[in-house]
Amino acid sequence: MDHFGRLDLLVNSAGFGARGAVTDSDPEDWERMVDLNLKAVLRMSHAALPHLLRAAHEGPRGVADLVTVSSVAGRVPRKDNSVYSATKHAVCSFSEALRQEVTGRQVRVGLVEPGMTSTEMKESSRATPAPVRHPSAPARQGAAAPAARRGAGCRCRRARR
């Protein structure tokens, strides 16, 4: 704030996932997922919102943006992914409620929900994930999306003012 004078955009984009059945997983991993996937989004959004509201009303753009990168896992839970999916579902609910709170105040709240993508998080997961088919993709009998298409689809919520 001291250097640029205002905050026009916040992108919440951090995450941690540990795959495993609830009975076999480590509750410390659950805490880490809740802390990073959910609490960090809540805290960053809370800290940024007053600045975004000010920038929307006083800045030259007349609007500010708060974008959160979540996961399609929040809408389509999978076996051995329950806690991760729960944190991403909570982020989706929070983002929608926040969007409703700031509607009409020139702060757009957006949510991006990509499918499985090739990232460090995916590479470090404990188990090989099941093949992914984006929920909006047409069903193919017995086939998953080819690897080149994984992560190509993403669910994006339209940001509203």
C-alpha positions in Angstrom: 0.0 0.0 0.0 2.8 2.4 0.8 4.5 1.9 -2.5 1.5 1.8 -5.0 -1.1 3.7 -2.9 -4.0 1.4 -3.5 -5.0 -2.2 -4.0 -7.1 -2.9 -7.1 -6.9 -6.7 -7.2 -6.4 -9.6 -4.9 -5.9 -13.1 -6.3 -6.1 -15.9 -3.7 -4.1 -18.7 -5.3 -2.5 -21.1 -2.9 -3.4 -24.6 -1.9 -2.3 -27.9 -0.4 -3.8 -31.3 -0.9 -3.1 -34.7 0.7 -5.0 -37.6 -0.7 -6.1 -40.6 1.3 -9.0 -42.2 2.9 -10.2 -40.4 6.0 -9.4 -43.5 8.2 -5.8 -43.6 6.8 -5.0 -39.9 6.6 -3.1 -37.7 9.0 -5.1 -35.1 10.8 -2.1 -32.8 10.7 -2.6 -32.8 6.9 -6.2 -31.9 7.5 -5.1 -28.9 9.5 -2.7 -27.8 6.9 -5.4 -28.0 4.2 -7.9 -26.0 6.3 -5.2 -23.4 7.1 -4.0 -22.9 3.6 -7.0 -23.7 1.4 -9.6 -22.0 3.6 -8.3 -19.8 6.4 -5.7 -18.1 4.2 -8.5 -17.1 1.7 -10.7 -15.8 4.6 -7.8 -13.8 6.2 -6.5 -12.4 2.9 -10.0 -11.4 1.7 -10.7 -9.8 5.1 -7.5 -7.8 5.0 -7.9 -6.7 1.4 -11.5 -5.9 1.3 -11.4 -2.4 2.9 -8.6 -1.5 0.4 -10.5 -2.9 -2.5 -13.7 -1.0 -1.5 -11.7 2.2 -1.3 -10.0 1.6 -4.7 -13.4 0.9 -6.3 -14.8 4.2 -5.1 -11.7 6.4 -5.3 -9.5 4.8 -8.0 -9.5 5.5 -11.7 -11.0 2.1 -12.7 -14.1 2.6 -10.6 -14.0 -1.1 -9.8 -11.8 -3.6 -7.9 -11.5 -7.4 -8.1 -11.2 -10.2 -5.7 -10.5 -13.5 -7.4 -10.0 -16.9 -5.7 -8.6 -19.9 -7.4 -10.3 -23.0 -5.9 -10.9 -26.4 -7.5 -13.6 -28.3 -9.2 -13.1 -30.8 -6.3 -15.2 -28.4 -4.3 -18.2 -29.3 -6.5 -17.3 -32.8 -7.5 -15.8 -34.7 -4.6 -13.7 -37.8 -5.3 -12.8 -40.9 -3.2 -9.7 -40.3 -1.0 -10.0 -36.6 -1.4 -12.7 -35.7 1.2 -10.9 -33.1 3.3 -9.4 -31.3 0.3 -12.9 -31.3 -1.4 -14.5 -30.0 1.8 -12.0 -27.0 2.0 -12.6 -26.1 -1.6 -16.4 -26.4 -1.2 -16.1 -24.0 1.8 -14.1 -21.5 -0.4 -16.9 -21.7 -3.1 -19.6 -20.9 -0.5 -17.5 -18.1 1.1 -16.8 -16.5 -2.3 -20.5 -16.6 -3.3 -21.6 -15.1 0.1 -18.9 -12.4 -0.2 -20.0 -11.6 -3.8 -23.5 -11.1 -2.5 -22.2 -8.9 0.4 -20.4 -6.5 -2.0 -22.8 -6.5 -4.9 -23.5 -2.9 -5.8 -20.2 -1.7 -4.2 -18.1 -2.0 -7.3 -16.0 -5.0 -6.0 -16.3 -8.0 -8.3 -15.8 -11.3 -6.6 -14.8 -14.2 -8.9 -14.1 -17.9 -8.4 -12.0 -20.0 -10.7 -12.4 -23.8 -10.3 -9.9 -25.6 -12.5 -9.9 -29.4 -12.8 -6.7 -31.5 -12.4 -3.7 -29.6 -13.7 -0.1 -30.4 -13.8 1.4 -28.5 -10.8 3.8 -29.1 -8.0 0.8 -29.9 -5.8 -0.3 -32.7 -8.1 3.2 -34.1 -8.4 3.7 -34.2 -4.6 0.4 -35.9 -3.9 0.7 -39.2 -2.0 -1.3 -41.3 -4.5 -1.9 -41.2 -8.2 -5.2 -39.5 -8.8 -8.0 -41.2 -10.7 -8.6 -40.1 -14.3 -10.5 -36.8 -14.4 -13.5 -36.0 -16.5 -14.7 -32.4 -16.3 -18.4 -32.5 -15.2 -19.5 -30.5 -18.3 -17.6 -32.7 -20.7 -19.7 -35.3 -22.6 -19.5 -38.8 -21.1 -17.5 -41.3 -23.1 -18.1 -44.9 -22.3 -15.4 -46.2 -20.0 -12.9 -43.5 -20.9 -11.4 -40.6 -19.0 -10.2 -37.4 -20.5 -6.9 -37.8 -22.3 -3.9 -36.4 -20.3 -3.5 -33.5 -22.6 -7.0 -32.3 -21.8 -6.7 -32.6 -18.0 -7.0 -29.2 -16.5 -8.1 -27.7 -19.9 -11.6 -27.2 -18.6 -12.4 -25.0 -15.7 -15.5 -23.6 -14.1 -15.4 -19.9 -13.8 -18.0 -17.8 -12.1 -18.9 -14.6 -13.7 -17.8 -11.7 -11.6 -20.6 -9.2 -10.9 -20.4 -5.7 -9.8 
